[in-house]
Amino acid sequence: MSIPYIKEDEHGIKTLYVNDRPFFCRSGEIHNSSASDPEYMAQNVWPNLRELNMNSVIVPVYWELIEETEGVYDFSTVDSLIAQAREEGLKLIFLWFGLWKNAESFYAPAWVKKDTKTYFRAQKVSGEPMTTISPLCTAAVEKDAAAFAKLMGHIRETDSEENTVIVIQVENEIGLLGTDRDYSPAAREAFAQQVPEGISDKSGTWEEVFGDEAGEAFMAWYFAKAVEKITASGQEVYPLPCYANAWLKQYPWFPGSYPSGGPVETMQHIWRAAAPSLFAFGPDIYVPYCADVMDTYASDENPLFIPEIRKDAVAASYALYAYAAKNAICFSPFGIEELALDPSMIDRPPMEVMIALNIDPSAFDTAGSKDYLARAYQFIEQMDPLYRKYRGTEHLKAFVRHGDLDYGTFLRFEDFDIAVAYDPKQSGKPLGAGVVFELGEGRFLIIGTSCAMTFRPKTGKNTRVDVLRLEEGNLVDGEWKRGRVLNGDEKMSLRFGDMPQMRYAEVVEF
């Protein structure tokens, strides 16, 4: 049995394979510190995931716990996570908290943090040292790479048969906050040098080539080089698929207001050149315009991998869109263990923090989220055989409401078209979204939420369309198993409420 890998499927779409079968991660990321205590995981995390229809979970592993003493490695926490995940029947995506987490060096071991001469910090233009270790610090990068290689070797020794660990995220939301670039002496010297070949058609210094974006481009190159060193060291031992995530480029839009140097969309060409060992750059999405971000980050070069996204009710809608419209490898709301809790019990980030980080506060409103997401994940699991058959073809289309002024969409199929009208946006409810499979002439399988659909004849045809048969039901092994036949008043309007529903329809023109 081979280890997990990324390759193009029969439709030419980059896909994760686990046990030599396509695997689409219906996931969730747990809170930063939850995985540091196996007992806490057993009592407060794993039980909360059991009713969400997940097949995987994103879990941090911490350099500071693995190598608390330099050169001495302790993988007991890692072993507990793997054992617990096996008991729960879930796959693991490990999040390597090494040198960088959220533009800081939170999880580097104390012996690294204390030795600021050997493991030097990035500096602001004033010379003020930051809490972030500079990516130009070769000594620090080599230590991180050595620890990551040890981790990958341990996973190989303990998990290469069962493939519990399927993907690794290397570092987290890399970049520098509060400055466009590192102004340490090493960085100043490097910034004055010529831009490396392969990242621009121009030649010259960073400032000459990139102008106003010089600082961010410079940091992107050096952070990406560091991540490549770390990733390649680990993959040389055990070549699991690896990716990096990005804190979005967002308001107020200047480098340093978001982490400068991370793999945001405008810097991905630099990251791709410097870090070829990564298969994707995944967005962390807490903004209101999630669908626009998914549209931006999904491409032939960059398969969509969403390690963090808002966990309010709209997550169910975005999950359907991510997989069926954007061929996502992973969809993962953050703080997933909280969906099982009473919303009043959940601590939200302070409002001043959300304002400072430009986070939409409604992203943390979990009212109703558990049931909506569980149903969406259930349907995504059920449609897997059909999805693998039709993905990338004109017989599968998906949609989601993109914004307040987006009132619906129009889907064109081979013999019929479908007009979709979105329900008004409501707090605590999913957005209008859906998935439509064209199974044959006049035969459709539809998943929908918060919308209404009307079948129409192809443009220019002097005909009308009638719904011959409308059924509710479920998919079992890719085959439709009907429940009620809804050929009464229900078929007068093909309407979907806020809880995602699945329908089979046969239509005819006359």
Buried (B, 14 or more C-beta within 10 A) or exposed (E): EEBBBBEEBEEEBBBBBBEEEBBBBBBBBBBBEBBBBBEEBEEBBBEBBEEBBBBBBBBBBBBBBBBBEEEEBEBEBBBBBBEBBBEBEBBBBBBBBBBBBBBBBBBBBEBBBEEEEEBBBBBBEEEEEBEBBBBBBEBBBBBBBBBBBBBBBBBBEBBBEEBBBBBBBBBBBBBBBBBBBBBBEBBEEBBEEEBEEEBBEEEEBBBEBBEEBBBBBBBBBBBBBBBBBBBBBBBEBBBBBBBBBBBBBBEEEEBBBBBBBBBBBEBBBBBBBBBEBBBBBBBBBBBBBBBEBBBBBBBEEBBBBBBBBBBBBBBBBBBBBBBBBBBBBBBBBBBBBBBBBEBEEBEBBEEEEBEEBBBBEBBBBBBBBBBBBBBBBBBBBBBBEBBBBBBEEEBBBBBBBBEEEBEBBEBEBEBBBBEBEBBEBEEBBBBBBBBBBBBEEBBBBBBBBBBBBBBBBBEEEEEEBEBEBBBBBBBEEEEBEEEEBBEEEBBEEBBBEBBBBBBBBBBBBE
